[in-house]
Amino acid sequence: MHIEFRHLRTIRAIHQAGGLARAADLLHITQSALSHQIKGLEDQAGVELFVRRSKPMKLSAAGLRLLRVAERVLPEIEALEDEFSGLREGSSGRLHIAIECHACFEWLFPVLEQFRKPWSEVDVDIRPGLAFDALPALQKEEVDLVVSSDPETLPGISFKPLFDYEPVFLASRHHPLAEKPFVVAEDFRDETLITYPVDRSRLDVFTELLTPAKVEPKATRQVELTAVILMLVASGRGVAVLPDWVVRELHGSSDYVVRRVTEAGLTKRLYAAIRDDDADKPYMSHFLKLGRDIPVRLQRRAAAPA
């Protein structure tokens, strides 16, 4: 027996309509074509599926069994068709994000809050890229986007610029360095530097300042959460260098001072690494746009008068 989806749709339509004429209208075929479908289906099944000469038209016991299959299978097929249609049209898909930048969660959550509203059918997940090799995972399609400040040349991968940011120095308002207009590498020799728990090669304060100057802080302390870093800095337990978007919410706070790192300041750029094949997907383009816009909105809000 060879049952096709059209057979399941036929049995369901006749049950719903209660007659051949209305069922044919539901299926957008002629009544004659529908009669031929029924005969062919019964020939294959080897049993009668309908009670003849009943009004409205009724299913036999065998027909009811086939109807239960149709009611179970067809909704799954229709949902799959909708999903594939969404993929073709770009309204659904998968966006699994790996983060190589520990502080990027402070930026990412507002982006996702704006993203989820128009793209509710996109499956979004976040994986801390510090726990695995994010870029090879991107190439193997285990993730779909990697947030990184260290672009590389990789086949099939593009690094899309998101925004420039400035690593800034943060200290308690009562700290001696609070009197300086900016800090330099030598200022860190006698300080406890509070950082995220990542390798030095991923920390701007080391890659852009301390390592080139061959300066080692008196001590380093690794802390997982930004809020805890801020608490420790405010209580004078150490100093920190954080991206400027992290400290914008501190605008006007009496607990901290924010100073530039070197007189000219440091500039870094954040990128979204994606596969070239995904670049034209509408939801990917919108995510990248939001990723570029959100820091600007945060900056304007932080600069607004109280």
Buried (B, 14 or more C-beta within 10 A) or exposed (E): EEBEEEBBBBBBBBBEBBEBEBBBBBBEBEBEEBEEBBEBBBEEBEEEBBEEEEEEBBBBEBBEBBBEBBEEBBEEEEEEEEEEEBBEEBBBBBBBBBBBBBBBBBBBEBBBEBBEEEBEEBEBEBBBBBEEBBBEBBBEEBBBBBBBBBBEEBEEBBBBEBBEBBBBBBBBEEBEBBEBEBBBBEBBEEBBBBBBEBEEEBBBBBBBBBBEEEBBBEEBBEBEEBEEBBEBBBEEBBBBBBBBBBBBBBEEEEEBBBBBBEEEEBEBEBBBBBBEEBEEBBBBBBBBBBBBBBBEEBBEEBEEEE
